[in-house]
Amino acid sequence: MRCVMMISIFSHTHNSFSEAVRSRLGRGGVHAGILYQMWFRSGALSHDPAFNNAQVLRQAILEVTDFSLPKVIKEQGDEDTKKFLLETDDSLSIEMVFITTQARGTLCISSQVGCRMGCAFCETGRMGLQRNLSTKEIVSQLFVARFVLKLKFSNVVFMGMGEPFDNYDNVIEALRILRDPRGFAFGSHQITISTSGHVKGIQRLIDESDISVNLAVSVNAPDDTLRRKLMPINRKYDMQSLHDVMHQYCVRTGRQILIAYVLLDGVNASIDHADALANFLRDLNVRVNLIACNPQRHGHFKAPNLSHIEAFKKRLRQHGYQTLLRPSRGQNIMAGCGQLGRVPKIEGYGIIR
């Protein structure tokens, strides 16, 4: 029961951690802040002159602080992508992906165990939602990646398991921690939130006065009829409401939205679909990432051939949209877009970190 009363360092910004410690101990707020900055900058608690005459206080702060991390159960990798299976305190499993390019490293993290959005082409959606991840569980993924696994990354994307805006409060608090200049200190352009089109979540993000990050929206169909079949969230938030809130985001933030579009052979990848998509995106400041459908364990969708993909891309460019084909990464280890999920049970895996 003692752990319940502990103060998780991964659930707090610098200021809120200092205040939590001061409230618990009746003192130590400044020293707690020093430990916080040390922990998130170096991954260790080395000596600091501020504690030369405060060793008792240092120990008291450590005794009320929870530094626990998820365990790394399994690691898979190919040339430029690594996938990690992590275990939560209640023995559930989540996946985290590290992608490298010549320019940078990107960490793709999860916000839920499973997902209840039920997108037809997504393995995570077939899992259903088991539960939301806590702020601690979201933030600690980055700490494990940087200081346990020693990965070098400059960008963070919420594109792993789960719909981030379905776990809005915990994700937003995690963003505050990631952006804290006395913690991880990520810049606003280094973090991307990806959503399946959660209109209420986008609206709430627009209204956050202290949160500024990139937004990616998974569209995947040019009209309501098809999108309802592929993405059940469209039954709650139709494409007009999605267009309206994206327009508001562009106007209010001055930022460009990344539109993700998974190409499914014989479903949404014709020239007519490209024309309809261009019409839907009218008046929006966007760029489009095309993603060839990745192989799945139980899915019946497949990617169009390259000539059809190139024709789709060319048509969008003719309409004036910046359009790129995202290279397929991590297919062989089920780490690509739409492939996370159906993870093996924790039992039987040896902890490797």
Secondary structure, DSSP 8 states (H G I E B T S, - for coil): -GGGGSEEGGG--HHHHHHHHHHHHSS-HHHHHHHHHHHHHHSS----GGGTT-HHHHHHHHHTEE----EEEEEEE-SSEEEEEEE-TTS-EEEEEEEE-SS-EEEE--SEEEESS--TT-HHHHHEEEEE--HHHHHHHHHIIIIIS----SEEEE-SSS-GGGGHHHHHHHHHHHH-TTTT---GGGEEEEES--HHHHHHHHH-TT---EEEEE---SSHHHHHHH-GGGGTS-HHHHHHHHHHHHHHH---EEEEEEE-TTTT-SHHHHHHHHHHTTT--EEEEEEE----SS-------HHHHHHHHHHHHHTT-EEEE----SGGGT-STTT------STT-----
